[in-house]
Structures are given as C-alpha cells and as structure tokens.
C-alpha cells in the first residue's frame, strides 16, 4: 500500500526543522487529495459535459425551429 508507506516515511524521518515537516506534510496532503478527489472531479466533469451537450442540442433545435418559422414567414 503506497499510502501507508508514505505515512510511515512522513513520521519516521528525523525532524531537522519545522519547515521540512511542514513541506513534507503539505506534499503528503496534496497526494492524499489527488488520490481522493480525482474520481470525484472526473464524474463532475463528465456530468457538466453531458449537461452542456444537452443544452447545446436544445439550442440547436430552437435555432432550427426559428429558421423554419422565418422561411415560412418569407414565403
């Protein structure tokens, strides 16, 4: 398990200064966030893409009906 090894490495290394601990913990937190958040973001982006696709289809239908009305009116 990669996550467990990161946790043990985080706390096993000697603490030279507070800054190294802070930077290590920040990188660890970023890794954790990327592991947990990526699937959620993928689903969110897919959902937004599908919604935009349906909205674009709706606008295309409206545009076609407007053009149809316009051509009927001009005849």
GUSEPA-447964 format. One line per field, with one value per atom (N, C-alpha, C, O): x, y, z; atom name. Coordinates in pm, whole numbers. Layout:
<sites>
X (X / ...)
Y (Y / ...)
Z (Z / ...)
atom (CA / ...)
</sites>
This chain:
<sites>
X (85 / 0 / 89 / 172 / 70 / 154 / 128 / 221 / 0 / -37 / 23 / 72 / 19 / 73 / 223 / 275 / 294 / 438 / 468 / 566 / 384 / 406 / 386 / 461 / 283 / 259 / 376 / 423 / 423 / 535 / 661 / 735 / 685 / 803 / 792 / 891 / 669 / 646 / 685 / 745 / 651 / 676 / 805 / 847 / 867 / 989 / 1113 / 1211 / 1109 / 1228 / 1257 / 1165 / 1384 / 1419 / 1377 / 1390 / 1328 / 1279 / 1396 / 1443 / 1442 / 1552 / 1500 / 1562 / 1390 / 1331 / 1180 / 1128 / 1114 / 969 / 931 / 829 / 1014 / 984 / 982 / 894 / 1079 / 1080 / 956 / 897 / 916 / 796 / 675 / 590 / 667 / 553 / 548 / 442 / 663 / 663 / 629 / 556 / 684 / 652 / 505 / 442 / 448 / 307 / 221 / 117 / 266 / 191 / 191 / 86 / 308 / 313 / 228 / 159 / 233 / 153 / 4 / -72 / -37 / -178 / -219 / -330 / -128 / -160 / -177 / -268 / -89 / -103 / -236 / -306 / -269 / -393 / -513 / -606 / -509 / -619 / -630 / -740 / -517 / -523 / -579 / -652 / -543 / -595 / -746 / -819 / -793 / -934 / -1021 / -1136 / -968 / -1052 / -1063 / -1164 / -961 / -962 / -1087 / -1145 / -1131 / -1252 / -1374 / -1458 / -1385 / -1499 / -1496 / -1599 / -1377 / -1365 / -1400 / -1464 / -1356 / -1388 / -1538 / -1590 / -1607 / -1753 / -1818 / -1910 / -1768 / -1825 / -1807 / -1900 / -1686 / -1659 / -1745 / -1796 / -1762 / -1847 / -1991 / -2056 / -2040 / -2177 / -2195 / -2294 / -2098 / -2107 / -2102 / -2176 / -2016 / -2007 / -2137 / -2181 / -2200 / -2328 / -2434 / -2514 / -2435 / -2533 / -2512 / -2609 / -2387 / -2360 / -2402 / -2454 / -2381 / -2419 / -2570 / -2616 / -2647 / -2793 / -2839 / -2931 / -2774 / -2811 / -2782 / -2863 / -2665 / -2631 / -2731 / -2772 / -2771 / -2871 / -3003 / -3069 / -3042 / -3166 / -3160 / -3256 / -3046 / -3032 / -3033 / -3089 / -2971 / -2973 / -3115 / -3153 / -3194 / -3333 / -3410 / -3487 / -3390 / -3460 / -3421 / -3506 / -3292 / -3242 / -3305 / -3346 / -3313 / -3372 / -3519 / -3567 / -3592 / -3734 / -3751 / -3844 / -3662 / -3669 / -3644 / -3715 / -3542 / -3514 / -3632 / -3664 / -3698 / -3815 / -3927 / -3991 / -3951 / -4055 / -4022 / -4110 / -3895 / -3852 / -3876 / -3926 / -3840 / -3859 / -4008 / -4049 / -4089 / -4234 / -4291 / -4380 / -4239 / -4289 / -4252 / -4330 / -4133 / -4086 / -4158 / -4164 / -4213 / -4277 / -4409 / -4472)
Y (-120 / 0 / 124 / 143 / 209 / 327 / 430 / 493 / 447 / 549 / 520 / 611 / 394 / 357 / 382 / 430 / 350 / 373 / 523 / 564 / 604 / 749 / 799 / 884 / 746 / 789 / 751 / 833 / 627 / 585 / 666 / 702 / 694 / 772 / 915 / 977 / 966 / 1102 / 1117 / 1217 / 1016 / 1029 / 962 / 984 / 881 / 812 / 899 / 886 / 988 / 1068 / 1165 / 1215 / 1191 / 1284 / 1427 / 1473 / 1494 / 1631 / 1728 / 1759 / 1776 / 1873 / 2011 / 2081 / 2049 / 2178 / 2170 / 2074 / 2271 / 2272 / 2285 / 2232 / 2356 / 2381 / 2252 / 2232 / 2164 / 2038 / 1956 / 1894 / 1956 / 1880 / 1941 / 1869 / 2075 / 2140 / 2107 / 2073 / 2116 / 2090 / 1944 / 1913 / 1853 / 1710 / 1685 / 1613 / 1746 / 1723 / 1782 / 1727 / 1896 / 1958 / 1867 / 1845 / 1813 / 1721 / 1598 / 1550 / 1547 / 1430 / 1460 / 1380 / 1579 / 1618 / 1634 / 1597 / 1689 / 1705 / 1569 / 1550 / 1474 / 1339 / 1278 / 1218 / 1294 / 1237 / 1299 / 1228 / 1431 / 1498 / 1448 / 1423 / 1433 / 1388 / 1247 / 1215 / 1162 / 1025 / 1024 / 950 / 1108 / 1104 / 1186 / 1150 / 1297 / 1393 / 1363 / 1396 / 1300 / 1280 / 1210 / 1256 / 1098 / 1034 / 1125 / 1126 / 1202 / 1294 / 1398 / 1427 / 1454 / 1554 / 1495 / 1561 / 1370 / 1306 / 1297 / 1329 / 1252 / 1239 / 1375 / 1389 / 1476 / 1610 / 1665 / 1721 / 1649 / 1700 / 1628 / 1689 / 1495 / 1421 / 1471 / 1488 / 1495 / 1542 / 1679 / 1704 / 1769 / 1903 / 1894 / 1964 / 1807 / 1790 / 1740 / 1788 / 1644 / 1592 / 1702 / 1715 / 1782 / 1890 / 1992 / 2036 / 2030 / 2125 / 2068 / 2140 / 1938 / 1873 / 1883 / 1914 / 1856 / 1863 / 2007 / 2031 / 2102 / 2243 / 2285 / 2354 / 2244 / 2278 / 2216 / 2280 / 2092 / 2028 / 2103 / 2118 / 2149 / 2225 / 2355 / 2390 / 2425 / 2549 / 2524 / 2602 / 2415 / 2382 / 2356 / 2399 / 2286 / 2260 / 2391 / 2411 / 2479 / 2608 / 2689 / 2750 / 2689 / 2763 / 2709 / 2786 / 2577 / 2517 / 2556 / 2585 / 2555 / 2591 / 2738 / 2774 / 2824 / 2967 / 2987 / 3063 / 2918 / 2929 / 2878 / 2934 / 2772 / 2718 / 2821 / 2843 / 2884 / 2987 / 3104 / 3158 / 3143 / 3255 / 3223 / 3307 / 3103 / 3067 / 3057 / 3092 / 3010 / 3004 / 3145 / 3170 / 3236 / 3373 / 3444 / 3523 / 3415 / 3483 / 3432 / 3503 / 3312 / 3256 / 3318 / 3279)
Z (0 / 0 / 0 / 89 / -99 / -114 / -6 / 45 / 29 / 125 / 262 / 330 / 303 / 434 / 439 / 540 / 332 / 331 / 338 / 400 / 274 / 282 / 424 / 472 / 492 / 630 / 719 / 798 / 707 / 792 / 760 / 852 / 634 / 598 / 650 / 688 / 651 / 699 / 845 / 884 / 927 / 1070 / 1116 / 1229 / 1032 / 1072 / 1052 / 1126 / 955 / 924 / 1038 / 1102 / 1065 / 1173 / 1139 / 1026 / 1240 / 1220 / 1229 / 1339 / 1115 / 1116 / 1153 / 1233 / 1096 / 1130 / 1109 / 1052 / 1155 / 1139 / 993 / 949 / 917 / 776 / 695 / 612 / 719 / 643 / 675 / 587 / 803 / 840 / 770 / 718 / 769 / 705 / 556 / 503 / 490 / 346 / 318 / 224 / 402 / 384 / 401 / 323 / 506 / 532 / 420 / 384 / 366 / 257 / 135 / 73 / 100 / -15 / 9 / -81 / 133 / 167 / 152 / 99 / 201 / 191 / 45 / 7 / -37 / -179 / -245 / -326 / -212 / -266 / -225 / -307 / -97 / -46 / -119 / -157 / -136 / -206 / -350 / -398 / -417 / -557 / -565 / -659 / -467 / -469 / -446 / -512 / -353 / -316 / -411 / -436 / -463 / -534 / -683 / -745 / -742 / -887 / -939 / -1037 / -877 / -929 / -921 / -1012 / -811 / -797 / -908 / -969 / -935 / -1040 / -1176 / -1258 / -1200 / -1327 / -1347 / -1454 / -1241 / -1250 / -1270 / -1350 / -1198 / -1208 / -1349 / -1407 / -1404 / -1539 / -1641 / -1735 / -1624 / -1716 / -1708 / -1811 / -1586 / -1569 / -1634 / -1702 / -1610 / -1669 / -1822 / -1891 / -1873 / -2018 / -2077 / -2182 / -2010 / -2058 / -2056 / -2149 / -1949 / -1937 / -2050 / -2113 / -2074 / -2182 / -2316 / -2401 / -2334 / -2459 / -2479 / -2589 / -2373 / -2386 / -2409 / -2487 / -2341 / -2361 / -2504 / -2567 / -2557 / -2695 / -2792 / -2888 / -2766 / -2851 / -2847 / -2950 / -2728 / -2714 / -2795 / -2865 / -2786 / -2861 / -3011 / -3087 / -3054 / -3197 / -3245 / -3354 / -3164 / -3200 / -3210 / -3304 / -3112 / -3114 / -3237 / -3301 / -3268 / -3383 / -3512 / -3598 / -3523 / -3643 / -3654 / -3763 / -3541 / -3547 / -3582 / -3654 / -3531 / -3565 / -3714 / -3780 / -3767 / -3911 / -3993 / -4098 / -3946 / -4016 / -4016 / -4119 / -3902 / -3894 / -3986 / -4054 / -3987 / -4070 / -4218 / -4292 / -4261 / -4402 / -4434 / -4545 / -4339 / -4363 / -4376 / -4457 / -4295 / -4297 / -4427 / -4479 / -4479 / -4600 / -4724 / -4825 / -4721 / -4841 / -4874 / -4973)
atom (N / CA / C / O / N / CA / C / O / N / CA / C / O / N / CA / C / O / N / CA / C / O / N / CA / C / O / N / CA / C / O / N / CA / C / O / N / CA / C / O / N / CA / C / O / N / CA / C / O / N / CA / C / O / N / CA / C / O / N / CA / C / O / N / CA / C / O / N / CA / C / O / N / CA / C / O / N / CA / C / O / N / CA / C / O / N / CA / C / O / N / CA / C / O / N / CA / C / O / N / CA / C / O / N / CA / C / O / N / CA / C / O / N / CA / C / O / N / CA / C / O / N / CA / C / O / N / CA / C / O / N / CA / C / O / N / CA / C / O / N / CA / C / O / N / CA / C / O / N / CA / C / O / N / CA / C / O / N / CA / C / O / N / CA / C / O / N / CA / C / O / N / CA / C / O / N / CA / C / O / N / CA / C / O / N / CA / C / O / N / CA / C / O / N / CA / C / O / N / CA / C / O / N / CA / C / O / N / CA / C / O / N / CA / C / O / N / CA / C / O / N / CA / C / O / N / CA / C / O / N / CA / C / O / N / CA / C / O / N / CA / C / O / N / CA / C / O / N / CA / C / O / N / CA / C / O / N / CA / C / O / N / CA / C / O / N / CA / C / O / N / CA / C / O / N / CA / C / O / N / CA / C / O / N / CA / C / O / N / CA / C / O / N / CA / C / O / N / CA / C / O / N / CA / C / O / N / CA / C / O / N / CA / C / O / N / CA / C / O / N / CA / C / O / N / CA / C / O / N / CA / C / O / N / CA / C / O)
</sites>
